[in-house]
Amino acid sequence: MFGRLKAAWRAGRSRQPMPARADKSVGQTGAIIGIAGVSVLVVFSVAYAFGAAEKRNKKHEKEELDELERDAIDAKADLTLSTDEEEEEEEEEEDNGEEDAEDIRLSEMMNHKEPKIIVDRETGEVRDVRDDEEPDDVDDMWNAHIRADEEG
């Protein structure tokens, strides 16, 4: 086989026509080499594709992690700012509370009582504390209730 392959090669090099009786094994050898070459190309192409996909995924994951890190830094900064604002509001409320306490002391000194309002959470009814006094024509049921407990 190699002898005929060498003869075909020499004929091609000297620009002579190929010998009339070509060896079939040369074509088979060429086919086997071609199939092996294609197989090698496919294997390396698949390996390259996997490597490229892995690199792209790592890059994408790194970008996502960087974005999450930036978001965390922004959230921490916002939290710090909102905490500072809350502290300022608390200080203002304390100052306002001191002013309100002073106003209450002044109004008590002047015997001027502001109405105290109570909101019933169940019914949503808003009423003045002074309205809790019972009218004169209402019967007192407490004594009857106490007597019923003592008897029964």
N, C-alpha and C positions, 0 to 999 in steps of 0.2 A: 504494500500500500504506500509506504513512504517513498519507495523508489519511483512509482508512477507520479506521486505528488511532486517529487523533485523534478521529474521530467516535464510535468505540466508547468512548473514554475520556470524552468529554464526556457521552455518554448515561449512563454509569455514575456520573458525578459528579452529574448532575441526577436521579438515580434513575429514569430512564426505561428502558423495555425496550430491549434491544439491537436494533439495526437488523435487519430480517428477512434481508437479504442480507449475511451476514458474509463478509469476505474470507478465503479459505483461507490466504493468505500470512501472516496474523496468527498463526494456529495454528502454521504452520511456523516462523515467526520465534521464537515462544515456545518451541517444541520445541528449536530450535537453541540458544537462550539457556539453556534448562534443561540440555541436554546439556553445553554448555560450562561451566555453573556446577558441575554434578556432577563433570566432569572436573577442574576447578580444585580442588574440595574433595578429590577422591581424591589428586591430586598433592601438595597441602599436607599431607594426613593421612599419606601415606606418608613424606614428608620429616620430619614431626614424629615419626613412629614410629622412623625411623632415628636421629634425634637423641636421642630418649629412650633407645633401646637402647644407643647409644654412651656416653651419660652414665652409665647403669647399669653398663655393662662397665668403664668407667674407675674408677667408685667401687669396684666389686668388686676390680679389680686393685690399687687403692690399699690397700684393706683387707688383701688378701693380702700385699702388700709390707710393710705395717706389722706384720703378724703374723710374717712371716719376720724382720724386723728385731728384734722383741722376742725371738724364739727365739734369734737370733744373740747378742744381749746376754746372755740367760740362759745360753747355752752357754759364752760367754766367762767369765762369772762362775763357773760350775761348774768350768770348766777351771782358773781361777785358784785356786779353793778346793782343788781336788784336787791341784794343784801344790804349794800351801802344805802340805797334809797329807802329801804324799810327802816334802817336804823335812824336815818334823818327824820322819817315820818314819826317814828316812836318818840324821838326827842321833841319834835313839834307837838305831839300829843301830850307829852309830859308838861311842856310849857303851857299848852292850852289847858291841861288839867289843873295846873296851879292857878291860872287865871280864873277858871271856872270855880275852883274852891274859894277863891277870894270873893267872887261874885256871890256865891252862896252865903258866905259869912256876912257880907254886907246886907243881903236881903233878909237874913235872919235877924240881924241887928235892927233892921227897920221894921220887923214883924210883918214883912211882906212875904207870904208863902205862895210859891208858884204851884199850880195844880199838878198833882202827880198822876200820871196816866198808866193804867195797867192794860195789857193786851192778853186776853184769854187765848191760849195757843190752840185749844180744841175748837172753839167756835169762831175765833178771829174777832171777837167783840172787843171794842176799845171803850174803856170807861175810866172815870175819874175815881180816885181812892175815896173821896168824900161821898161818892154815891153809894158806898157800901152800907151806909146807915139805913136801918129799916124804917119804913114809915110807921106812924103811931098805930094805925089800924090793923097791923099784922099780928097774928097770935103767935106767942112763943111756944114752939113745939118741943123745946129741949127738955123741959121739966116732965112732960108726958113721956118722952123717950126714956129718961132715966128711971121713972117709976115702972115702966114696962119691963126694963131689965132687972129691976130688983124683985118684981113679982115673979118673973118667969124663969 
